[in-house]
Amino acid sequence: MCRRPGPPLCARCGQDVRSALPVGPVDGVDRALAALEYEGPARALVLALKLSGRREAAEPLVEAMWKTVVGRGLHGTVLTWVPAR
């Protein structure tokens, strides 16, 4: 999460967010996608959401997930994440 006042991910921090590399095979899973590399500002957003309950951190994460799904030509009725626990 950005420490500056305003949105959870400012334009400057957003420049440091990188798209994830393709996910390799996962046993028992038909398909797995990752939207962002789990580092820097993206990692901070995930941790703020999961460990501190900072719901505003979800918005840029959901946007990245949605862009990844649509960019792969996929569609569905539910878009979800892997729970932490």
MOCOR-V168197 format. One record per residue. N is the residue number from 1. RES is the residue in one letter. D_FIRST is the distance of its C-alpha to the first C-alpha in Angstrom with 1 decimal. Layout:
# MOCOR-V168197
n->N res->RES d_first->D_FIRST
n->N res->RES d_first->D_FIRST
This chain:
# MOCOR-V168197
n->1 res->M d_first->0.0
n->2 res->C d_first->3.7
n->3 res->R d_first->6.3
n->4 res->R d_first->8.8
n->5 res->P d_first->10.6
n->6 res->G d_first->10.6
n->7 res->P d_first->8.8
n->8 res->P d_first->5.3
n->9 res->L d_first->5.9
n->10 res->C d_first->8.7
n->11 res->A d_first->11.8
n->12 res->R d_first->11.7
n->13 res->C d_first->8.4
n->14 res->G d_first->10.0
n->15 res->Q d_first->13.1
n->16 res->D d_first->11.8
n->17 res->V d_first->11.3
n->18 res->R d_first->14.7
n->19 res->S d_first->16.8
n->20 res->A d_first->18.0
n->21 res->L d_first->21.6
n->22 res->P d_first->24.1
n->23 res->V d_first->24.1
n->24 res->G d_first->27.5
n->25 res->P d_first->29.8
n->26 res->V d_first->28.8
n->27 res->D d_first->31.8
n->28 res->G d_first->32.5
n->29 res->V d_first->30.1
n->30 res->D d_first->31.4
n->31 res->R d_first->28.3
n->32 res->A d_first->24.7
n->33 res->L d_first->22.1
n->34 res->A d_first->18.6
n->35 res->A d_first->16.5
n->36 res->L d_first->14.1
n->37 res->E d_first->14.6
n->38 res->Y d_first->12.8
n->39 res->E d_first->11.5
n->40 res->G d_first->9.1
n->41 res->P d_first->5.9
n->42 res->A d_first->7.6
n->43 res->R d_first->8.3
n->44 res->A d_first->5.1
n->45 res->L d_first->4.8
n->46 res->V d_first->8.4
n->47 res->L d_first->8.6
n->48 res->A d_first->6.8
n->49 res->L d_first->9.3
n->50 res->K d_first->12.1
n->51 res->L d_first->12.3
n->52 res->S d_first->11.2
n->53 res->G d_first->12.2
n->54 res->R d_first->9.4
n->55 res->R d_first->11.2
n->56 res->E d_first->9.4
n->57 res->A d_first->6.9
n->58 res->A d_first->10.3
n->59 res->E d_first->11.4
n->60 res->P d_first->10.0
n->61 res->L d_first->10.9
n->62 res->V d_first->14.2
n->63 res->E d_first->14.9
n->64 res->A d_first->14.7
n->65 res->M d_first->16.8
n->66 res->W d_first->19.3
n->67 res->K d_first->19.7
n->68 res->T d_first->20.5
n->69 res->V d_first->23.0
n->70 res->V d_first->24.7
n->71 res->G d_first->24.8
n->72 res->R d_first->26.8
n->73 res->G d_first->29.1
n->74 res->L d_first->28.4
n->75 res->H d_first->28.6
n->76 res->G d_first->28.5
n->77 res->T d_first->28.1
n->78 res->V d_first->25.1
n->79 res->L d_first->21.8
n->80 res->T d_first->20.2
n->81 res->W d_first->18.2
n->82 res->V d_first->19.5
n->83 res->P d_first->19.1
n->84 res->A d_first->17.8
n->85 res->R d_first->21.1
